[in-house]
Amino acid sequence: PKPISNALSPLVRRANATEMNMFGGGPGGPSQLDLAKTQLDDLSEMFARMNKACFRKCVLATKEGDLQVGEMTCIDRCVGKYMEAREHVQKTMERQAEQIQKQQEVQQQLAASMGGQ
């Protein structure tokens, strides 16, 4: 469970930053520069985690300077699966953020209609 939660932490940070912006967190939400920095940090962290995980899984010995064909194939598959899983998690989190936003809009409309009576 620990590696999964570590892998998700950049996505959670990005979702929180996006949620703050979408829902007016802070005085106007984070700036575009702050969001870009967060995305860059998240991508760098994701790349480092992916590199470490795939290297540990696929490279058995570091006796030679070049990777063996089997190691290269393993790394290619590992990176593909890692990216596919990341994309799936990201889409799921985006759908959840949209649902939360819709629920909040409905609640605001309900509160406004009840306040007008």
N, C-alpha and C positions, 0 to 999 in steps of 0.2 A: 504493500500500500504506500510506503514512503516514496518510492520513485514516481509513482503515478501522481501523488499530491505535489511533489516537486515539479513535475512536468506541467502540471496545470497552473502553478502559481503565476506564471507570466500571463496566462489567459485570464485568470481571475483579476489580476491587476489591471489589465487592459479593459476588461468588462466593467470594472469599477470606475475607471477613468471615463469610459464611454457613457456609463450610466450617469455619472456626475454631470457630464456635459448635456446628455439628453434630457435629464430631469432637473437641470438648473442647479446642480450642486455648486456651492461656493458663489461668490459674486460674479456670475456670468459663466461659471464653469472653467475648466482648464483651457489655456490658450492652445492654438493650433501647434505652436512650437513645443509646448509641454506634451501634447498628444504624440507628436512626431518623435520626441525623445523617448517617451515611454515605449512606443512601437519599436524603435531601434534597439533599446535595451532588451526588450522582450525577444526580438529576433536574435540578438547576439547570445542571450542566455539559452534560447531554444537550440541554436546551432551548437553551442558548447555541450549541452546535455545530450543532444543527438550524437555528436561526434564521440563523446565519452562512452555512451551506451553501446553504439555500434562497434566501436573499436574493441571494447571489452568482450563483446559477444563474438566478433568475427576474427580478430587477429590473435592467434594462439601463441605465436613466438615472434620476437622482434630480432631474430638473428640476422636476417637479410635486410638490405636497404629497400627492396621493392616488395610489394605485396604479391602473394601468389594468386593465381586465377580464381581459386576457390574463395579466398579471402575477399577479393574484389567483388565477386558475385554476391557473397554474403552481405557485404557492406552496401552494395547497391539495393538489395532487397530490404535490408534493415532501414535504410534511409527512406525508401519508398513507403514502407509500412508506417514509419514514424510520422512522415508528412501526411499520410492518409488519415491516421488517427488524430493528429492535430487539427486537420481540416474538419473532421467529423465533430470533434469537441467544440471547435469554434462555431460551427453552424448551429449546434445545439444551444450553445450559450446565447447566440444572437436571437434565436427563436424565443428563448426564455425572456430575454430583455424586451423583445417586442410584445410578448404577452403581458409582462409587468407594466409596460407603458400603456397598453390598451386598458388594463384593469384600472390604472390610475386615472386615465382619461374618463372612464365610465364613472368612477367614484367622484371625480370633480364635477362631472355633469349632474350626477345625482345630488350632490351637495348644493350645487347652484340652483337646481330646480326646487329643492326643498327650502332653500333660503328665500326664494322668490315668492313663496306662498304665504 
